[in-house]
Amino acid sequence: MKTYYDCPRILRDFLSYHESIKGQSQKTISEYYLDLRMFLRFVMLMRKELPYSTALDTIDILSVDLHFLETITLSDIFDFLSYLANDRECDNGSGIGAAARARKLSAIKSFYKYLTVRTKLLTVNPVKDVEFPKIRKSLPKYLSLYESRRLLSAVQGPNAVRDYAILMLFLNCGIRRSELVNLNIADVYEDRIRVSGKGNKERFVYFGTSCKKAIDAYMIQRKQLILSDNQALFGSRNSNRLTVTAVHRLVKKHMLAAGLDPEEYSAHKLRHTAATLMLSNGVDVKTVQEVLGHEHLNTTEIYTHIENTELKIAAEANPLSKFMTEDTDESIDF
């Protein structure tokens, strides 16, 4: 783990715990670091009664210790959340959105849970019962079955075999971009792939006949490639492991070729598409959760709302949905 020299020892121990014991990714550790550093700097600003306009990145928090953390109250938490909502500068003006505030609150909750439950260094958790900001949930966008077929049929070019296999994996297995670029040749089995997901948690994801054919065709081509990382499954034109950015570009390219809006759909939307297609064809939500590698079922359940919407549309499309007898009070016996 990288050393965070501008953080107090107690925060560094927390970050080390989440990396070495919890096995969380470096990205998650970095987010904890940034969010908690901001929180502690804000509380320090308030305690020292510095001008509210003082830049947080100028505030030293190395002196923060257990006693300092013990004196933080619910009022401090609310002041920080108010600062984020109203005064924190962002690209769109003052104040950051509910989702970003929720993430920072989650980091504070994790920190105090570590202090009170895991290490028992503190007895009082001031943030335990603080509710998360209400976040407006929007249904994820996805391709229809017809649009998915259009996308696959539009794949052309010098890397067509590779790109077709990649799109097939997205649409059949619902894996993330980061999971795809981290795939090695050894992760491909006869009827499944081994995926390393968030928090380095491994899972097996099975694929169907068409996806297997696409992967087999690419594997023949892959044997002829020499990459700088020769374990990598997917390589780029400069003989390196394929990057997330390159995957993003190739998906946009084929979206455009298929006549789909590349600004509206992305590689992550193909993951949404895989989940929706599975659910619409009878796969239960718990199984979809395992396929996608979601830790919590409620993350997967958003796709059931999509299905409910589609079912309503299907019902309305039935020509008998608006049929009425001349006397609407008359019952019809069959």
N, C-alpha and C positions, 0 to 999 in steps of 0.2 A: 504494500500500500504506500502511496506517496505520502510524504510527511507534510502535515499542515502546520507550518511553523508559526502562523499568525493565530493559532487557536490554543486555548488553555488545555492543559493535560486531560482534564475530565472529558472534554469534547473529543479529543483524539482517541481516548480509550473507547468511547461510544462508537466512533467510526471504525475502529479496529475490531470491535465486537461484531458489528454488522458485516464486516468483510470476512473475518476468519471463522466466526461461529455460525452466523446466519447465512453465509455464502452468497451475499448479495453482490450485484454487479458493480463495477467501478463507476458506472453512470449513476446508479442509485446512491452510492457513497458520496459522490461529488455533489449531488442534489441536497443530501442531508447537510453536508458541510456548508454549502452556500446559504441554505435557508436558516440554519441554526446560527451561523455567524452573523447574518443580518439581524436575527432576533436579539441576540446578545448585545450587539452593537446598539440597537435601538434602546434596550433597557438601560444600558450604560449611559446613553445620551440623556435619558430621562433622569437617572439617578444623579448625574453630575450637573443637571439643570443647565445644559448647554443650549445655545440657540437652536430652535427647532429646524432651522435651515442648514445646520451643520451636516456636511457630507458624511454618511455613515462609514464610508471606507477610510476615513481619517481617524476613526475611533479604535483605540487599542483595547482588546478584550483578554489579553494574556493573564491579567490578574483575576479573572473570574474563577471562583472556587466553589466548593460545596456550600459554604455559608451564603454566598451571593445567590446561588440557585435556590436555596431554601427560602430566601426572602422574596422571591418573585411571587406575585399574587395574581389573582384572577383579573384584577384591574389592569395589571401590566399586560396581560394577554389581550384584553379587549382594546387597550390603547394601541397595541401593535397591529391588531387586525383593522382598527379604524385608520391607522396610518397607511396601511397597505391599500385600503379601499378608497381613500380620499386624497392622500398626499404623495404616495410613492409615484415617482415619475416613470412613465412607460412610453412606448412608441405612439400610442393613440391618445396621449394626454396624461392627465393626473389620475392616479388610481389604477390598480391592476384588477383583473377579472376574478370572478368567484372561483374558478378552477385553480388558478395560481395561488389564491389565498388558502384554498383548501389543502393544497400540497404543502404549503409552509406550516399550516396548523398541524397537518399529519406528522411532519418532521418533529415539531415540538412535542406532540403527544408521544411519539416513539421515544424521544429523548427522556421524558419524564417517566415513562413506563420502565425504561432501562434503569433509571435511578431509584425507582420505588419498588419495582417487582423483581427485576433481574438481579440487581446488585444490593438492593435494600439499603442504599446509602441515605435515602430520604424516606420519610414516612408519609408526607403529604404531597399529593399530585394536584397542583392547582388547575391543570388543564383537562383533567379526566372527564368531566361532564360538559365540556364546551362543545356545542353543536357545530358541525361543519356548515360553511356558507351554502345556501341553496344553489345548486347548479342546474341550469336548464339543460335537460338531456334531449338531444336530437337523435333521431334514428339514423344509423350509419347508411351511407349510400352504397349501392352494390349493382352489379350487372345482372340483367335477366339472363335466363338460359339462352335465349336467342342472341343477345349481345355477346355472351361468352363465346358462343360458337363463331360469331363474326370475328371476334378478336383472334381466336386460334386460327381461323382460315386466312387471316390477313398477314400472318407471319411470313416474311420473305427476307432475302439478303444473305450476305456471306456467313452470318452467325445464326441462320434460321433454325438449324437443328438444336443448337444450344438454347436459343431464346424460346423455342417451342416447348422444350423440356422444362424450362423455368416457369413459363406460364401454366403449364400443366400441373406442376407442383403447387403453385399458388392456388389454382382453382380446384384442385382435387384434395390437397392436404391442408390448406389454410395456414401455411406456415408464415412467419414474419420474415421481412427482408433480412434482418440481422441473422435469423436462423438459417436462411438460405445461403448467404455468403459464407457462413461458417461451416457449411457441410463439407466433409471430406469424402474421398472415394470409399474409405472403409465404412462410412455411415450408410451406404446403399446396400440393402439386402434384396433378396429375391422378390419380396412383395411389400416391403416397407423401408422407411428411412429412420435413422436414429437422429433425433433433433436435440440440440442443447438450447434450452429456452432461457427465460428470465431467471436470474439467480443460479445459473448453471444447472438448472434442473433438467435431466434428460427424460425423454419420452420417445416411444416408437409411434410413428404415424404410418398407417397402411395406405396403399394406393391401388387403384383399379387397373384393369387391363390396358386401357388407352394410355394412361400415365406410365405404366411399365414399358410399353412400346416406345414412348417418347424418350424415356430415360435410357433404355437399351440402345436406341439409335444414337443418342449422344455419347454413350460410353464407348462405342466403337470409334467415334471421332476423338474422344478425350484421350484414348491410348496413344494417339499420334502427337499430342501436345506435350511440350516440355515447359513447365511453369517454374517460377522462382520458388514457389511453395508447391512442390509436386504432390503433396497430399490433398490439395484443394480439389473439390469436385468441379467447380466452375471457374474458368480462367478468362481473363480479359485479352484484348488484342495486343497489349504490351507484355503479355506472358506473366502477369501477376494474378493473384487471387482476385476474383471479381469483387468490387466494392458495392456498398449500399447505394452510393450515388450513381454508379453505372447501371445498377438494376433499375433505379428510378427512371433514368433516361431511356432505357430500352423498353420499359413498359409504356412510357409516354409515346415513344416512337410508334409502337404497334397499335396503341389506342388510336392515334391519328390516322394510321393506315386503314384501320377498321371503320373510320368515320365516326368514332366516339370522341367526346370532348376530353382532351388530355388534361384540361384544367379541373375537370369535375371528378375524374377518376385517377387513381394511383395504384401502386402495388399493394398498399394497405387495403384499398377497396376490394382487391381480389380476394383478400382474406375474409372480408365481410361477405363476399359473393359465395365463397366456399361454404361458410357457415349457413347462409340462407338456403342454398341449394340442398344442403344436407337435411335441414329441418323441414323444408318443403317436400322432401321425399321420404319422410317418415322416421328419420333418425331422432332419437330422444335427446333432450337438451343436456342430460348428464354425459352422454357419449360425446356430444359436440364439445362440451367443456373439456373433456380429456384430449380430444383431437387438437383443439386450439391451444391447450396448455394454460387455460385460465385457472388461477388459484381459487377464485371465488365464483360460485354459480351465478350470482347476480350480474356478473360481467357478461356471461353468456346469454342470460335471459333477455337482454335487449333485443336479440334476434327473434324471440318469440313475439315481440310486439310487431315486428315487420310482418311476420306470418299472419298475425291477427288482421293487420291492415289488408294484406293480400286476400285473405279469406272473405273479408267484407266486400272488397272490389269484385271478387268472383261471384259472390251472392247477388250483388247488384247487377252484374252482367247477364245473369240468367233472365231470359225474356219473360218468364213467369213471375219475376220478382215484383213487378208492378201490376200484375193481373188482379182485377177486382170484379166481383159480381155486380150486377146492376143494383142490387140492394145490399149494401155493405154489411148490414146487420144479419143477413141471411147466412145461416151455417150450411155447409155443403157436406153431405154424408157420402162416404165412399164404401 
